[in-house]
Amino acid sequence: MTFQEIRRRLEDFWVKKGCLLWHPYGTEVGAGTLNPATFFKVLGPEPWRVVYLEPSKRPTDGRYGDNPLRTYEHFQLQVILKPSPENAQDLYCKSLEVLGIKLVEHDLRFMEDNWSAPTLGAWGIGWEVWLDGLEITQFTYLQQAGGIDLSPVSVELTYGLERIATYIQGVKNLFDLEWTKGITYGDLRRKEEKEFSQYSFKTADIKLLLELFDRYEAEAGRLLKEKLIFPAYDYVLKCSHTFNLLEARGAISVSERLRFIERVRKLAKQCALLYLERRGK
Amino acid sequence: MKKNLDFILEIGTEELSLQDMRHSLKELPLLAEEILTRNNISFKKTLSFATPRRIVLYLKGIADRQADNLIEVSGPPKDIAFDKDGNPTEAAKGFARSQKVKVSQLVVKYVGKKEVVCAVSKKKGKPTSAILRRVLPDLLRSLSFTQPMRWGKTRLSFSRPIRWILALLDEKTIRFRVENLNSSNLTYGHRFLSPGPFRVRNPANYFDTLQKNFVILDREIRASLIRKGLEEICSLKGRKVDEDLIREAGDLVEYPALLCCSIEKQYLKILPERVIESAVKRGKGIPFRDGKGNLLPLFAIVANGSKNKGIKSSYEEVLGAKLADSKFFYQEDLRKPFEKYGEELKKIIFHNQLGTTFDRVKRMEKLAGEIGKDLGLKDIANIERGALLCKNDLATQMVREFPELQGFVGGHYGLLSGENELTSQIIEEHYLPRFPGDSLPTRKEAMAVGIADRLIAICGYLIIGIDLSASSDPYGVRRLANGLIEIVWKKRLKLHLPNLLKKTVSLFPSATESVYRGLVDFFKQRINLLLANDGIPADIRAAILIDLSDPVQIREKAISLKIWKKTSSASASLEAFSRVTNILKQAENWKIKLTAFRKELLKEEAEKKLFSHYQNMIKDLNELWKKEEYQEYLKKLEELKPSIDSFFDNVLVMEKNEVFRNNRLALLSLINQEFSKLADFSELEITNCDTGLSANFSSNIRN
């Protein structure tokens, strides 16, 4: 089964379960959770079901395209079910079956792993899902976003598509994955990986990034005052990615790190509060 | 007819947190017993079971009803309720009516000194099923968890979402509701092998149903199946395997299926065994060592049910990928000499006031050297080298990947970079003990660095204003101090603690006198608490914690005093000692200046005797003191008791002649010096064995 087929089957499965088929966000994010379709939609009481692909960019994970399992950018398939249904685990298991995985023949395990994204003030309780020892999904009951208690609670499923695909295709190196017939993941992405790794670790202009962080932060604050939640949130995301780049570049000390995280978290929280306040207006 | 029944409560959940599951196993039966007792329901036995997906309470021999209750209500006084002839009055009749009893059933009882009329009625116990229906929701809610969560729309919180509740009292389903969950007589089997649901008839049938549907409820049985599997499938008969790993593996599955996997041999040649072991454990595998302690090229996986071949090869591949990563890190790390990683430490800013990690190791270097000298160690250069390099591994990729290998990686890389064996050992061992009961460093040189590391850290936290007395310990400062004291006590290190603290403070230019005082208080508090944990009573702790200069001595004094106080003669001796201390305090209150003792001024027989007794034993006392044999020392002191008693019975200390008076006080003061070496006896409580009364020594003095 090709990489793109795996994605399509999972999307189809969740669309049939009542999920809206959404799209990736237009600015760099480190995880599907940062997409407004999760960050804002899990707030408040309205039900919400969505599935979307999210190319997730994590500068510190860059390995110049040399590591068989780690990359600067990887593809998450994100599912939000709000409120979390009683059969959330069963639905998830069924979704693996559409990929041809017969669970009776495997060792599928829900291994304790609580998830948190400090820059977003978001955290949840849940598991890493292991398929015969391989981590393929993060399964989380979100408890807070933007530092706000969530009610009802959403369940967030984050499939690591590369991991699942290497398992299904039986390859050891994700760059050998067949994206579609005759084209590998490596053909499409290796060069990009190499360049972004070099940029994140060596070339990124620290001075510029520090300056940008300050300006993005200020702009987010200004827009919040104007009650422009979504534009403000875009700048929060830019802050978050800039911080990730600075970290990969080794430009942030241990104690400074906490302060940067706190600055982004504060803005994210304001966005969440404002969203709740103006919800339905 | 009363009957005994069995009861099963199964709380079906999504995969529980391991810690919560283990905690519930203990907490659930305790809570159940408490509730049953409070509701007057008798039972024979409470048992609990758990798997990742269920917590189960099993009550055996539970009564089918509550015990009956006699209820007594007092009414009007006897002389109002009955007339002179003993006939009931309107008051009695009215009271009986209100209590729904016949007048003939009224009894007369004393309430205080007054005779009153009482109505006694028997309240029949309710059926157990009715009580259970009412109390089970509360039982569910009262379980405690490390981090409870919510799910869906429910307001309930629990370790992980509850998906079903089964409650059966013999054949009867106990129906109750918690939020949107209804109890029933349905259970579920293994998630994939036999999901169910299954209707359960009674408790016996419950156990049967689970067994048939691939759920092994009893964790002891799961563990023993794994043990057996290791012997048979991995051919590890008679070999020791880490019992904690077996337990953990068994607690993570409902139906253990053992797979014996292999480790690619190339990695055993390239990577240190500890790295491979860490990688295996990361994947929840069980590694093995042979009789000589060498890592075997295999590991076990305890899968949840299925033994399909593909599972084994997948686990092997996942480990392979981790080891490939580790190999890459290992080779990258070794590309530069280990000492060069010190440069990286300069980039790790720990805190504005405290500087970088490199500043920290520079302080450690100085302090560890000083400690080494205090301990009489010769190889100070090696200690300093070890201290300087011991945090370098924090900058390596290997430690970033496997933080639990810090220390080990440093020692290993050090050795490969040409550091000598002692330095490498210091780097590896200086973290020990990492937790209470962990092994201690083998080399004193490593202890010196370990102590320096902890002191620098604790002092740093104090300087940046971390509240060391706060109830939580997020920075692990107490753990650091406890580790330090454990090393000093167990390895009997002779260190002058206050001097050491002074030296530590002097390494921080910004530290003030208050930091030093804070450190002293903190250590005093830690030692006090650790002694309390060792069962040393409060009065003894107060009597010895005046002088912190030698922590080893403090502990030994405490133990000796504790043993001595339990001997039959102790309280009488303590009283005799008190007379000495007592009168000296009085003299002090009267502002009498003590003069030097002069033997020729002794005139009474009893005082001459006391002095010669003292003089005869002083050599022995000094010797015992030097040998630190405190119990013998106490016994020797006790020998003075008859002489002290006779002195006080026959000699008037506070006589008018100041010369004689002062000389007698001087004699007592000589003797008192020998007591106070050991402890402040005025803090010790005298336990009077005859009457069981206890009196505080210090209150005797005041009298």
Chai-1 contact restraints between the chains, C-beta under 6 A:
chainA,res_idxA,chainB,res_idxB,connection_type,confidence,min_distance_angstrom,max_distance_angstrom,comment,restraint_id
A,L69,B,A321,contact,1.0,0.0,6.0,A-B,restraint_1
A,P83,B,G152,contact,1.0,0.0,6.0,A-B,restraint_2
A,P83,B,K153,contact,1.0,0.0,6.0,A-B,restraint_3
A,S84,B,W151,contact,1.0,0.0,6.0,A-B,restraint_4
A,S84,B,G152,contact,1.0,0.0,6.0,A-B,restraint_5
A,Q89,B,E14,contact,1.0,0.0,6.0,A-B,restraint_6
A,L103,B,F192,contact,1.0,0.0,6.0,A-B,restraint_7
A,V104,B,F192,contact,1.0,0.0,6.0,A-B,restraint_8
A,E105,B,S306,contact,1.0,0.0,6.0,A-B,restraint_9
A,E105,B,N308,contact,1.0,0.0,6.0,A-B,restraint_10
A,D107,B,A303,contact,1.0,0.0,6.0,A-B,restraint_11
A,D107,B,N304,contact,1.0,0.0,6.0,A-B,restraint_12
A,D107,B,S306,contact,1.0,0.0,6.0,A-B,restraint_13
A,D107,B,I311,contact,1.0,0.0,6.0,A-B,restraint_14
A,F110,B,E15,contact,1.0,0.0,6.0,A-B,restraint_15
A,E112,B,S17,contact,1.0,0.0,6.0,A-B,restraint_16
A,I125,B,M149,contact,1.0,0.0,6.0,A-B,restraint_17
A,D132,B,I311,contact,1.0,0.0,6.0,A-B,restraint_18
A,D132,B,S314,contact,1.0,0.0,6.0,A-B,restraint_19
A,G133,B,G283,contact,1.0,0.0,6.0,A-B,restraint_20
A,G133,B,S314,contact,1.0,0.0,6.0,A-B,restraint_21
A,G133,B,Y315,contact,1.0,0.0,6.0,A-B,restraint_22
A,G133,B,V318,contact,1.0,0.0,6.0,A-B,restraint_23
A,L134,B,V318,contact,1.0,0.0,6.0,A-B,restraint_24
A,Y141,B,M149,contact,1.0,0.0,6.0,A-B,restraint_25
A,Y141,B,W151,contact,1.0,0.0,6.0,A-B,restraint_26
A,P152,B,G152,contact,1.0,0.0,6.0,A-B,restraint_27
A,P152,B,K153,contact,1.0,0.0,6.0,A-B,restraint_28
A,V153,B,R150,contact,1.0,0.0,6.0,A-B,restraint_29
A,V153,B,W151,contact,1.0,0.0,6.0,A-B,restraint_30
A,S253,B,I349,contact,1.0,0.0,6.0,A-B,restraint_31
A,V254,B,I348,contact,1.0,0.0,6.0,A-B,restraint_32
A,S255,B,I349,contact,1.0,0.0,6.0,A-B,restraint_33
A,S255,B,H351,contact,1.0,0.0,6.0,A-B,restraint_34
